[in-house]
Structure formats: C-alpha cells, structure tokens
C-alpha cells in the first residue's frame, strides 16, 4: 500500500510539472509582439524517447472496506443457503453439484483470506446461484430419494433404504410414504430371510412351517406383496385337508407355548397320518419348546438369585441349565461367575470367623490373593461389597505391623524365633506382624526362658519382658 501511494504521488508530481511547463510557454508566446519572429533551431541530435512509467492505481481504504463488507455479506448469504441444504439432507442427493458448490466456496474463502474481495464476491455469488438451483431441486430430490428407497427395498438392502427414506424425512418429517418406507427398511432383511426359509419349506411341502414364516414376514411388512401373497397361497393349501389344518393349529399352539394343547391336536392328526414327517417335526418342536422353556425358567431363577446375592442358588441353577444343554453361553458364564463368588465368599467367611488363622505368613499371602480376586469381582451388590469390605479390613489388620517393646536386664540374650537374635539389652523396640511368636532368653549359668508372645492385630503397643533368673 505504501509503495502504491508513493508511485501515485510521483505520478501526480510529474503531471503537475508538465502542466506548469506548458503554462510558461503560453506566457512567453503571449509576451512577444506579433511582428517579432522567433526562430527555433532544429535539434542537431536525436532525442531519446522515454516511455511513461506504469502507474498502479491507488487503493482506496474505504473502497477496500466496502469490498470486504460486501464479501462478508455474500459469505453470510451462502452459509444460510448451505445450512438450508444441509437441513435437507443434501449429502444424500446433491452429488457432484453439491461437491462443486463446496469447491467454489473453498476458492472464495481462499480469495477472502488473500483480501481479494472482488474475486471472493464473484465466487460466493457463483456458489449462491448454484445453491439456489439445488434448493429448487429439493422436491425433485424427494421423488428420487423415494424411488431409490423403493429400489433398495426391492433388493432387500435395508441399510441403503433406511438412508434414502431418512433423507426424505429430514426434508419433510411428516412424509407418510417415507415413514412407512423407513419402517419397512428396518425389517426387509428379516422379511427376505423369512421368505427364503418359507419358500424352502413350501418346496419341501412343509406348509405349516412355511405359513409360519410367511405370516411372520407379512406381519413384519404388510406392504410386501410377495410375503402377503405367499402367506395367502400356503394358507389355502393348508386348508385343503383336515390334516393340514390340524398341523397348523398344533404348530400355532407350540409357538404360543401351549404345549399340552399342541400334543392333544397332534394325537388327533396322528390318527390320520401317523408316519407324517411334519408330525414328527411338530413333536420335535414340542420337545424342543419344552426344553427351551425349562432352560429359560432356570436362567430366570439364576438371574433372580444373583440379583439377591444368593450365589450358591444361582450356581445351582446354572448347573441345572448346563445339564440340559452344555452349550448355553449365559449359563457357562454364569456358572463361572457364581462359582467364583461362592468360593471366594466361603474363604472370606472362614477367615472372618477364624481371624487368628490370618496371622501366619502362608495364610496372609493366601488372604491377600483372595482379597485381590474378590475386589476384581466387585459390582453394585451391597452384601458382596460389605463382605469384601470387612474382609479387606481384616487383611489390612493382619498385614499391618504392630509396635512391640521387649524389656530385659541387659545380661539376658534375647531371641525371637523366626524374627532374629537381638543379644542383650534393657529395652528393645520391634515392629511385628500380628501372630504368635516364641521368645527365648539365654544367660550363661542360668536356665533358658521360653515364652509365647501374642501380637494382636490392631494393637497400639505390645509389651513383654524377658529375664533369666534361675541358676543352673
């Protein structure tokens, strides 16, 4: 800016100087009499021609500010329109046109940052014009999205159909066809699977099973023409004979877990076609349903027992479940989970009932391991938390050294078995873990003294004295 101003000022000075020179010649000519003749000698040397310097236009700060404000206004207009497109799911239907708009707006942003505001205005206006064109296409886009959603349903592409119908609902939340389509998209893959299995059953003449699948498919998607037609077709075939009707009733009873009723119907059907494969299949279904009901009830009881922290009962129910079917994942995990709880709870309870047994090196290590495992299983169960908390207090007490002070006469040598030999002293301070210790006193010419020192967990200070007084 300073350079442009300097050039402009220099040009302005040159213009003023040229104008003054021209004025002087006119004044000199005016001062001569008309009779005087002035002879101007022709130049004898060539005059060099000097081109005028290129004068860059001076930048007006006011104009620059106006250009900037105009660019900002155009940017604001563009962002409003872009937001409108975004609210109308443009990413789902804008394609290359929307990508072009984003590219142009990026170019405009870059020009704005370089303070090339006129170029930025042009690019923003271009982007706005293209955005307006896309906004006008929204009704057309709705039609295209609906068609694409229907096509995706035809191909059983539920995810694609959901995207297309959801995009329509983003544009028009009250769009009934899109709402229906979105619901259908959520079930289309299951419907297609049911249709496939239903067709397989129908081809193998297992009409009752086919009807079950077709009915389920038609219930999931009442607008699915093939599902509705298949259900109607197989229903008609089933109704051709009493046996087919009886089998349908039996299967429906089994599905509703009315197993005694199903068995009664099958007994009647068996009198008609005792060797029917469908009859055998239905009996298998009843047996399977009864097995599944038993498993479900056991699992529910196990869950209830766990919820009330009856770990042993829960473990037993999981065991019963696995006796019926050793592959039930929930029962496998539940048995392992509750078995750990039962084991750890029993160990913690034993030590809490026999605190003195925590006062050996081996049991202390064992109790620390138990506590670590128990804390790793901590959940929100209040009883379990309480038991673990009590056990932790006991373990901390059992593993926290207690101050011990031993008094002697300065002539008796004192040993604490499995702790150390301390020689003679009048007073000795030790820090011992809770437990029962053997203290031995030695003095030449005197009988040894052997005594038990019990260090209770949580004691502030334990005192004892050791003297050898009886001569040999």
Long-range contacts (C-beta under 8 A, 24 or more apart in sequence): 1-59, 4-56, 4-57, 4-58, 4-59, 5-58, 7-53, 7-55, 7-56, 8-55, 8-56, 8-57, 8-58, 11-53, 11-55, 64-115, 64-117, 67-117, 67-118, 67-121, 68-115, 68-117, 70-117, 70-121, 71-112, 71-117, 71-120, 71-121, 71-124, 74-108, 74-120, 74-121, 74-124, 74-125, 74-128, 75-108, 75-109, 75-112, 75-120, 75-124, 77-124, 77-128, 78-105, 78-108, 78-124, 78-127, 78-128, 78-131, 81-128, 81-131, 81-132, 81-135, 82-131, 84-135, 85-131, 85-134, 85-135, 87-170, 88-135, 88-138, 88-141, 88-170, 88-171, 89-145, 89-166, 89-167, 89-168, 89-170, 89-171, 90-134, 92-145, 92-163, 92-164, 92-167, 93-141, 93-144, 93-145, 93-167, 94-134, 97-130, 97-133, 97-134, 98-134, 100-130, 101-127, 101-130, 101-131, 101-134, 104-130, 138-171, 141-171, 142-168, 142-171, 142-172, 142-175, 145-171, 145-178, 146-177, 146-178, 146-181, 149-178, 149-181, 149-185, 150-181, 152-185, 153-181, 153-184, 153-185, 153-188, 156-188, 156-189, 156-191, 156-192, 157-188, 158-185, 158-186, 158-187, 158-188, 158-189, 159-185, 161-185, 161-188, 162-186, 180-223, 184-221, 184-223, 184-224, 187-220, 187-221, 188-221, 188-224, 190-217, 190-220, 191-217, 191-220, 191-221, 191-224, 191-227, 194-220, 194-227, 195-226, 195-227, 195-230, 198-230, 198-234, 199-230, 202-230, 202-234, 206-277, 206-278, 206-281, 207-234, 207-237, 207-238, 207-244, 207-247, 208-238, 208-244, 208-247, 208-248, 208-250, 208-251, 208-278, 208-282, 209-251, 209-278, 209-281, 210-234, 211-235, 211-238, 211-248, 212-251, 212-255, 242-272, 243-269, 243-272, 243-273, 243-276, 246-272, 247-276, 247-278, 247-279, 247-282, 250-282, 251-282, 251-285, 254-282, 254-285, 254-286, 254-289, 257-289, 257-293, 259-286, 259-289, 259-290, 259-293, 262-286, 291-324, 291-325, 294-324, 295-321, 295-324, 295-325, 295-328, 295-331, 298-324, 298-331, 299-328, 299-330, 299-331, 299-334, 302-331, 302-334, 302-338, 306-334, 306-337, 306-338, 309-381, 309-382, 309-383, 309-384, 311-338, 311-341, 311-342, 311-345, 312-338, 312-342, 314-338, 315-339, 315-341, 315-342, 337-377, 340-373, 340-377, 341-377, 341-384, 344-370, 344-373, 344-374, 344-377, 345-384, 345-387, 348-374, 348-387, 348-388, 348-390, 348-391, 349-387, 351-391, 351-394, 352-390, 352-391, 352-394, 355-394, 355-398, 355-457, 358-394, 358-395, 358-398, 358-434, 358-457, 359-398, 359-433, 359-434, 359-435, 359-436, 359-455, 359-457, 360-435, 364-395, 364-398, 364-399, 364-433, 367-391, 367-394, 367-395, 367-398, 368-395, 368-399, 371-395, 394-457, 397-434, 397-457, 397-458, 398-433, 398-434, 398-457, 399-433, 400-433, 400-434, 400-457, 400-458, 401-431, 401-432, 401-433, 402-431, 402-432, 402-433, 402-434, 402-455, 402-456, 402-457, 402-458, 402-459, 402-461, 402-462, 403-429, 403-430, 403-431, 403-460, 403-461, 403-462, 404-429, 404-430, 404-431, 404-432, 404-453, 404-455, 404-461, 404-462, 404-463, 404-464, 405-429, 405-430, 405-461, 405-462, 405-463, 405-464, 406-430, 406-439, 406-463, 406-464, 406-465, 406-466, 407-463, 407-464, 407-465, 407-466, 408-441, 408-465, 408-466, 408-467, 409-467, 411-443, 411-468, 412-441, 412-442, 412-443, 412-446, 412-449, 412-466, 412-467, 412-468, 413-441, 413-442, 413-443, 414-439, 414-440, 414-441, 414-442, 414-466, 415-439, 415-440, 415-441, 415-442, 416-440, 416-453, 432-462, 434-458, 434-459, 439-464, 439-466, 441-466, 441-467, 441-468, 442-468, 443-468, 445-471, 445-472, 446-470, 446-471, 446-472, 447-471, 447-472
